[in-house]
């Protein structure tokens, strides 16, 4: 709780003499009802030098139309549009297996500034967010990332998502970063370009679906520090439901299970299970009333979660305390269903329109490309790598040591 108070929604202190230019790479995959609203915020940054590089994976007229209208509305903002299926990319598509990396290659190659920001299409930014992230990029920092959170949206499903990302997920995410373990989400990452250029650029990570983890690992391996931005990443997808959120959580849990055996212990750190254990243990040791201990434990946890969510929100919540209580209970109870489905379900996931079978460790076998898949938020940076041959797209590219990276793979998406 103290770390949350220190970290979030404060003005970062920086010794930067001059704000460097930033190349913002926006991979776009599908039309979302909030896409135009989200992209518009990137044209409104209060920042002196930046460029917007939009990447459309396939020729999508509606997405392209939205981008072009914004370019016309803000002609003073340096921006370019890249089409992911252009013929010049076709020669490398058989090697670059990660569809998000494949989509961003042309934009990365054209990026002209020393810092680049990978930002997913479902994010909405405040006008000062880019400035705050850059100010965290001091001389010894190589990567600045944002903790996932959500915008204020209507509906009970939005409340459940906000409660999850502002309590349980935030608690795990910030704790892991506090103790220095690699826990970086790929939805919003500001990175030093020269650090990635040294290993062959983004193309060097084309074999890995978990590009966020490997990018952060490479930056850290070069001696740079990794910092969390004081402004959370505001997810603002237009299509959402409790079922969609649960499917997403099941997918993430399946991936964590194959990264670390500690994932199997996650149910015991939930509020309800730890409350029951506390009641049983204190009754055995001190003969305290187990029901009273359990009830007090849940009440204290509930109050602390509410305070944590208020800190992450940085202001009043968009729903009442009663709705928070209901959403909190739904999240807590749903957690056990999610764990059960992840532990007992098939070892396959669907990511960016392709089905993968998960193998030992972090490897996966591509099964098939699906013609129709449920809308998935583009922030789902899955923690797996494909079982393909070593990278060979650039003779100067340094091969990433898979065995060293796997030893660090305790990451929350």
C-alpha positions, 0 to 999 in steps of 0.5 A: 500500500505504501509503494502504491501511494509513493508510485502512482499519480505523482509527478516524476522527478527527472534530471533530463536536460532535454526531452528526447524525441519518441517514435510511437508504434501503434499496431492495429488489428481490428475496428473497435467502437472506441478506436477513434476515441483512443487514437485521437488521444495520441494526437493530443499529447503535450510533448514537443517531439514525437511521431505516430507510426500506425501499423495495420496488419491487413488492409482494413478499410474502416481502420485505415479510414479512421487513421486517415481522418485523424491525420487530416484533423491533426496535420501538424502531428508527424504521422505515417500509416503502414500496411502489414501485408505489404509485399516487402514483408512477405519474404520474412513472414515465414520467419517472423511468427509473432503477428504483433512483431510482424505488424510493427516491423516496417514502422520500427525500421522507419522510426527516427527517434532514440526512444520508441513506445509500443502502444496497443490499440485499445489504450487511451492516454492522458495528454501528459502521459508521454511526458511522464513516461519519458521523465522516468527514462533517466540515464540508467533506465532502458525501459519504462512500462505502464501497469494495466488498468482500465478507463471508466466505462459503463456496465457491470462488466466494466466494474469487474474489470476495474476491480480486478486490475486495480486490486488483485492484478495491481497487487501482484504486478507492483509487488513483483516489480518492487522486488526486481523480477521481470514483470513487464506488460507489452501493451505500453512500453517505452524503450531505448531503440539502440538497446534493441538495435544491438540485437537486430531490432524487433525482428530478433524477437519474431520467434517469440509470442512473449515479446514483452518479456524478452524485450525487457530481459534483453534490456536488463541484460545490457545493464539498463534499469526497468521502471514502472510509470506513475500513470497506469495504462488505461485500457478502453476496449469498446466490446467487453463482458464478464465472460470475455474477461474470464476467458482472458484470465483463463488464458493468462493462467494457463500461460503462467502455469507453464512458466512457473510451478508457483502458479499452482499456488495462486489460489492460496493467495486469494482472499477467501482461501487465505481467510479460511486457512487463517481461521483454521490455523488460529483455531488450532493454535490459539482456539480462536473462533474460526468463523470470527477470524475468517470474517475479520480477515475478509473485511480487512482485505475488502477495505484494503482492496477498496483503498488500493483501487482508489489509489490506482484510480487517482480519484473517485470511483465511477461506481458506488461502494455497493457496486464495488462490493458486488463486483469484488465478490464476483471477482473473488468467487470467479477466481476459483472457477478460472483456476479450475478451468485453467488447471483442468482444461486443454493445453491450447490457447487462442491468440491473435486469430491463431490457435496454439498448443502449449508445451513444456516450459514456454514453447508452443506449437501453432495448430491453425489459423482461425477464420473467426475468433472472439474479439480479443483485446490487443493487450494480451501479450501471451507468455510463450515462444514458438518452437521454431528454428533460431532466428536467421533474418539478420546475420548480425542479429544476436541469438537470444539465450532461451535457457537464461531467460527461462530461469527468470520467467515469473511474469504476470501478463 
